[in-house]
Amino acid sequence: MKLCKRARRRQSTDEWQQRYAHRAGIEGTIAQGVKGFGLRRSRYRSMMRRRFVLSAPGR
């Protein structure tokens, strides 16, 4: 219970609200990319993916 109260107090500060507003803007931009352009499906491209797979342990 003490942690919740401390977190709520911290969230009411101007500094926290400014940082959260910045994060919310970034998350909104990412969400638009995911919905509009399928960003989640295009995480790796050609050579980068091959390098990742070949360098993975146990492969």
C-alpha positions as a printed Julia matrix, in Angstrom:
59×3 Matrix{Float64}:
  0.0     0.0     0.0
  2.87    2.37    0.79
  4.37    1.82   -2.67
  1.09    2.77   -4.36
  0.81    5.97   -2.36
  4.43    6.88   -3.09
  3.93    6.21   -6.81
  0.79    8.35   -6.91
  2.58   11.22   -5.2
  5.46   10.97   -7.65
  3.05   10.9   -10.61
  1.52   14.18   -9.51
  4.82   16.09   -9.91
  5.4    18.31  -12.94
  8.65   16.52  -13.82
  6.96   13.11  -13.98
  4.06   14.45  -16.06
  6.46   16.03  -18.58
  8.42   12.8   -18.92
  5.24   10.77  -19.29
  3.88   13.15  -21.94
  7.08   12.59  -23.94
  6.75    8.83  -23.6
  3.05    8.91  -24.54
  3.94   10.8   -27.72
  6.53    8.2   -28.69
  4.16    5.32  -27.95
  1.47    6.98  -30.07
  3.87    7.3   -32.99
  4.88    3.64  -32.69
  1.22    2.59  -32.51
  0.49    4.49  -35.73
  3.39    2.73  -37.43
  2.2    -0.67  -36.26
 -1.4    -0.1   -37.32
 -0.7     1.73  -40.56
  2.48    0.14  -41.86
  2.81   -3.23  -40.11
  6.0    -2.31  -38.26
  5.85   -5.37  -36.03
  6.05   -7.66  -39.02
  9.08   -5.96  -40.52
 11.41   -6.08  -37.55
 14.39   -7.63  -39.4
 15.39   -7.28  -43.0
 17.38   -9.68  -45.19
 21.05   -9.57  -44.2
 20.42   -8.31  -40.67
 18.15  -11.27  -39.99
 20.64  -13.76  -41.37
 23.42  -12.35  -39.22
 21.17  -12.52  -36.15
 20.15  -16.13  -36.82
 23.71  -17.24  -37.57
 25.09  -15.61  -34.44
 22.38  -17.01  -32.17
 23.69  -19.54  -29.65
 22.87  -23.15  -30.37
 22.49  -22.67  -34.13
